[in-house]
Amino acid sequence: MRISEIGFPGLGISPFKIDSVAFSIFGIEIAWYAVIITFGMVMAVLYCSYRAKQIGVTFDDVIDFALAAIPIGIIGARLYYILTKLENFTTFRDWIAIRDGGLAIYGGIIGGALAVFVVAKIKKINFLAFADCTMPGIILAQAIGRWGNFCNGEAFGYETDIFCRMSLNNSLTGFETMMVHPCFLYESLWNILGFVLINLFYKKRKYDGQVFIAVCGWYGLGRAWIEGLRTDSLYLPQIFGLELRISQVLAIAVFLACLAILIYTAVKKTNKPLYVKPIKEKKE
């Protein structure tokens, strides 16, 4: 938990202080990060239920998916982060202390996707069709969630004099005022743009999974650029003397894979009809 002094001088916004703690319950401090992330999750579920209804999937089914995907996604996000910095986690408490920070979006998506896949199999719902309903909501939730990083005064980039630079003073800057790239803002705006574009495209999709692939590719493209600006990246072991950022490498790989699939399917022009779950008729 920290207090940060933040401003945007190039935009005419003077420095102001923000406490990462939103409120306390019985002496337990609840961070704005947790509040904002939770709000993002709720918005993702509501969006998914709106789209799922269009393919005959009920709100109860969506809740079942959410009850499986959210906790497994959190576990996946935590494990992904731990595995990239394994030497820092020596006790069981270290592994489960998510209040101390340490969640990675890619691990969350992988864990959540696996949970959705299993539930889809159990319920006999087409996984790719449901993924199309889900992914725009996920990118919206990520756009919202990045403002939790803003409240924490974290996830910023190198020093810069760009017009939208952010002045920041907190424990992460050594209590010195620095002018840095507001990476949280870049990613939030990139994801909002992606959310708008994918919804404009949604009714034009040609096959199940196309929206899912497009959203993953869009996120990968933006993250590959933004990750290169950040100062808190997780790194792979050096290869031929090169220091490679884990999330940047993964983002590039995801973007290229998704681009290749989209091009291939555009050339192949699949004729498989879109999935619509049969709705059982009520007995009179």
C-alpha positions in Angstrom: 0.0 0.0 0.0 1.4 3.4 -0.9 0.5 7.1 -1.4 1.5 8.5 -4.8 1.6 12.1 -6.1 0.6 12.0 -9.7 0.1 14.7 -12.4 0.0 15.1 -16.1 1.7 18.5 -16.8 1.5 18.2 -20.5 -2.3 17.9 -20.2 -2.6 20.7 -17.7 -3.4 18.4 -14.8 -1.5 19.5 -11.6 -0.1 16.9 -9.2 -2.5 15.4 -6.7 -2.2 12.7 -4.1 -3.9 9.3 -4.3 -3.9 6.6 -1.6 -3.8 3.1 -2.9 -6.2 2.1 0.0 -9.8 2.6 -0.8 -11.3 1.7 2.6 -10.9 -0.6 5.6 -13.1 -3.4 6.9 -12.5 -4.6 10.4 -8.9 -3.3 10.2 -8.2 -4.9 6.8 -7.2 -2.5 4.2 -8.9 -2.9 0.8 -7.0 -1.5 -2.1 -8.5 0.5 -5.0 -6.8 -2.1 -7.2 -9.0 -4.9 -5.8 -12.1 -2.7 -6.1 -11.4 -1.8 -9.7 -10.4 -5.3 -10.7 -13.6 -6.7 -9.2 -15.6 -4.1 -11.1 -13.9 -5.1 -14.3 -14.8 -8.8 -13.7 -18.4 -7.8 -13.1 -18.5 -5.9 -16.4 -16.9 -8.8 -18.2 -19.6 -11.2 -16.9 -22.4 -8.8 -17.8 -21.0 -8.4 -21.3 -20.6 -12.1 -21.7 -24.2 -12.8 -20.6 -25.4 -10.3 -23.2 -23.5 -12.0 -26.0 -24.1 -15.5 -24.7 -27.9 -15.0 -24.9 -27.5 -14.6 -28.6 -26.3 -18.1 -29.0 -28.8 -19.6 -26.6 -26.6 -19.8 -23.5 -28.5 -18.9 -20.4 -27.4 -16.4 -17.7 -27.2 -19.4 -15.2 -24.7 -21.0 -17.6 -22.6 -17.8 -17.7 -22.5 -17.7 -13.9 -21.3 -21.3 -13.8 -18.6 -20.4 -16.3 -17.6 -17.4 -14.1 -17.6 -19.3 -10.9 -15.0 -21.7 -12.5 -13.0 -19.2 -14.6 -12.5 -16.4 -12.1 -10.8 -18.3 -9.3 -8.8 -20.5 -11.7 -7.8 -17.4 -13.6 -6.5 -15.8 -10.4 -4.6 -19.0 -9.5 -3.2 -19.0 -13.1 -2.2 -15.3 -12.9 -0.4 -16.0 -9.6 1.4 -19.1 -10.7 2.6 -17.4 -13.9 4.1 -14.5 -11.9 5.6 -16.9 -9.3 7.3 -19.1 -12.0 8.9 -16.0 -13.5 10.5 -15.0 -10.2 10.7 -18.4 -8.4 13.7 -17.5 -6.4 11.7 -14.8 -4.5 9.1 -17.3 -3.2 10.5 -19.5 -0.5 7.5 -20.1 1.8 3.9 -21.1 1.3 2.8 -17.7 2.6 4.9 -16.1 -0.2 2.9 -18.1 -2.7 -0.5 -17.1 -1.5 0.2 -13.5 -0.4 -1.5 -11.9 -3.4 -2.2 -8.8 -1.3 1.5 -8.1 -1.6 1.1 -7.9 -5.4 2.1 -10.3 -8.2 -0.5 -11.3 -10.8 0.1 -11.7 -14.5 -2.6 -11.3 -17.1 -1.4 -14.0 -19.4 -1.5 -16.6 -16.6 -5.0 -15.4 -15.8 -6.2 -15.8 -19.4 -4.6 -19.3 -19.7 -6.1 -20.5 -16.4 -9.5 -18.9 -17.2 -9.5 -20.4 -20.7 -8.8 -23.9 -19.4 -11.6 -23.6 -16.9 -14.0 -22.4 -19.6 -12.9 -25.2 -21.8 -13.7 -27.9 -19.2 -17.1 -26.3 -18.2 -18.0 -26.1 -21.9 -17.3 -29.8 -22.4 -19.4 -30.7 -19.4 -22.3 -28.5 -20.5 -21.9 -29.5 -24.2 -21.5 -25.9 -25.3 -19.2 -25.0 -28.2 -16.0 -23.6 -26.6 -15.0 -21.3 -29.5 -18.5 -19.9 -29.7 -18.5 -19.1 -26.0 -15.0 -17.7 -26.2 -16.2 -15.2 -28.8 -18.8 -14.1 -26.3 -16.2 -13.8 -23.5 -13.0 -12.2 -25.0 -14.4 -8.7 -25.7 -15.5 -8.6 -22.1 -12.0 -9.7 -21.0 -10.3 -6.9 -22.9 -12.8 -4.5 -21.4 -12.1 -5.8 -17.9 -8.3 -5.3 -18.6 -8.9 -1.8 -19.7 -10.7 -1.1 -16.5 -8.3 -3.0 -14.4 -5.3 -0.9 -15.5 -6.7 2.0 -13.5 -5.9 -0.1 -10.5 -2.3 0.2 -11.5 -2.8 4.0 -11.6 -4.1 4.0 -8.1 -1.1 2.0 -7.0 1.3 4.4 -8.8 2.8 1.4 -10.7 3.2 -0.1 -14.1 4.8 3.0 -15.5 7.5 3.4 -18.2 10.8 5.1 -18.7 11.3 8.8 -18.3 10.0 10.9 -21.2 9.0 14.4 -22.2 6.1 13.3 -24.4 3.0 15.5 -24.2 1.0 12.9 -22.1 3.9 12.3 -19.7 3.0 11.5 -16.1 4.7 13.0 -13.1 5.1 10.5 -10.4 6.4 10.6 -6.9 6.2 7.6 -4.6 8.2 4.8 -3.0 8.8 3.2 -6.4 10.6 6.4 -7.7 12.6 6.8 -4.5 10.3 9.7 -3.5 11.6 11.8 -6.3 9.4 13.3 -9.0 9.9 11.6 -12.3 8.3 12.3 -15.7 7.4 8.8 -17.1 5.3 7.0 -19.8 1.8 6.3 -18.3 1.8 2.7 -19.5 -1.4 1.9 -17.7 -3.1 4.7 -19.7 -1.7 3.4 -23.0 -2.9 -0.1 -22.4 -6.3 1.0 -21.1 -7.0 3.2 -24.2 -5.6 0.5 -26.5 -8.0 -2.1 -25.0 -11.0 0.3 -25.1 -10.3 0.9 -28.8 -10.1 -2.8 -29.4 -13.4 -3.4 -27.5 -15.1 -0.8 -29.7 -13.7 -2.2 -33.0 -14.5 -5.8 -32.2 -18.1 -4.9 -31.3 -18.4 -3.1 -34.7 -17.1 -6.3 -36.3 -18.9 -8.8 -34.2 -22.0 -9.5 -36.4 -19.7 -9.9 -39.4 -17.7 -12.8 -38.0 -17.5 -15.8 -40.3 -16.8 -18.7 -37.9 -16.7 -19.5 -34.3 -13.5 -18.4 -32.7 -12.8 -15.6 -35.0 -13.6 -12.9 -32.4 -11.5 -14.8 -29.8 -8.5 -14.9 -32.1 -8.9 -11.3 -33.2 -9.0 -10.0 -29.6 -6.0 -12.1 -28.6 -4.1 -10.7 -31.6 -5.1 -7.2 -30.8 -4.1 -7.4 -27.2 -0.8 -9.1 -28.2 0.1 -6.3 -30.7 -0.6 -3.5 -28.1 1.2 -5.3 -25.2 4.3 -6.0 -27.4 4.7 -2.2 -27.9 3.7 -1.1 -24.4 5.8 -3.7 -22.6 8.9 -2.3 -24.2 8.3 1.0 -22.4 7.8 -0.4 -18.9 10.5 -0.5 -16.2 9.1 -3.4 -14.2 9.1 -6.1 -16.8 9.9 -9.7 -16.0 12.8 -11.1 -18.0 13.8 -14.4 -19.5 17.3 -15.8 -18.8 19.8 -14.1 -21.1 20.1 -15.6 -24.5 23.3 -14.7 -26.5 23.7 -11.7 -24.1 20.2 -10.4 -24.9 17.7 -9.6 -22.1 14.2 -10.5 -23.4 11.1 -9.4 -21.6 8.8 -12.4 -21.0 5.5 -10.6 -21.7 6.9 -8.9 -24.8 8.1 -12.1 -26.3 4.9 -13.9 -25.5 2.8 -10.9 -26.9 4.7 -11.0 -30.2 4.3 -14.7 -30.4 0.5 -14.5 -29.7 0.1 -11.7 -32.3 1.9 -13.5 -35.0 0.1 -16.8 -34.3 -3.3 -15.0 -34.4 -2.4 -13.1 -37.5 -1.4 -16.3 -39.3 -4.7 -18.0 -38.3 -6.8 -15.1 -39.4 -5.0 -14.9 -42.8 -5.3 -18.6 -43.2 -9.0 -18.8 -42.4 -9.6 -15.7 -44.6 -8.0 -17.5 -47.6 -9.6 -20.9 -46.8 -13.0 -19.2 -46.3 -14.6 -21.8 -44.0 -18.2 -22.6 -44.7 -19.0 -24.1 -41.3 -22.1 -22.4 -39.9 -21.9 -20.4 -36.6 -22.9 -22.4 -33.5 -26.3 -21.8 -31.9 -27.1 -24.0 -28.9 -30.4 -25.8 -29.4 -33.1 -24.5 -27.0 -35.3 -27.2 -25.7 -39.0 -26.7 -26.1 -41.0 -26.6 -22.9 -43.4 -29.4 -22.4 -47.0 -28.3 -22.2 
